[in-house]
């Protein structure tokens, strides 16, 4: 599991938006006897900036933090 400082609070990866998010589908996963996650920090699909839809845009949390400095 990744610690909180390694997980972007505004992360929006491919799996978050393509209908396969393990957190969003927790009920279905539980019905099928699959592992259920309760937090994005536990997601095996988390890749950080590498696949974040918001990376390098005006909505990127990291860029907004840098601009405030």
N, C-alpha and C positions, 0 to 999 in steps of 0.2 A: 504494500500500500504506500502511496506517495504521501509525504507530509504536506501540510496545508501551504507552506511557503513555496512549494514546487508546483502548485496547481493554480492556474490563472482563474481569477474570479469571474472573468467574462468569457471564458472559453466556449467556443461553439464549433465543434468538430463535425466532420462528415456524418458520423454515427448519431450525433445529437439531432440532426435534421432529416436523416433519410428514413426514419421510422424504426430504427433498430436500437435505440437508446435503452440500455439495460435498466436504468433507473425509471424511465417512463413506462417500461413494460414489466415492472416488478411483479404485478399481479399475475400476468401470463407466465412469467418465469417460475413463480411459486407453484402455480397449477401444474406445471410440467416437471416439477421437482428439480429445477435448475437453481444454481446459486443466485440469490437476490442481493443486490447492492442497495445501500441506503444513501450513498453520497457519491458525487462525481469523482471524488478523490480515489474511490475504489475501482473505477472503470478501467477495464483492460484496454479499451480503445483510446484512452487519453494520450495524445501525442504532442500536446503543447502547441507552440506557435507553428510547428511543422504542418499541421492540417487545420488550423483555426481559420474559419471563414472571415473573422473580423481582423485578423492580423494585418498590420500595415494599412489600416483604414482609419478614418476619423473616429471609429467606434472601438478601436483597440484599447484596452485598459492600460497596457504597458506604455503606449504612445501618449495617452492622456497623462499618465503619471510623470513621464519624462518632461512634458510641456509645462507642468506645474513647478518643476524644480528651477 
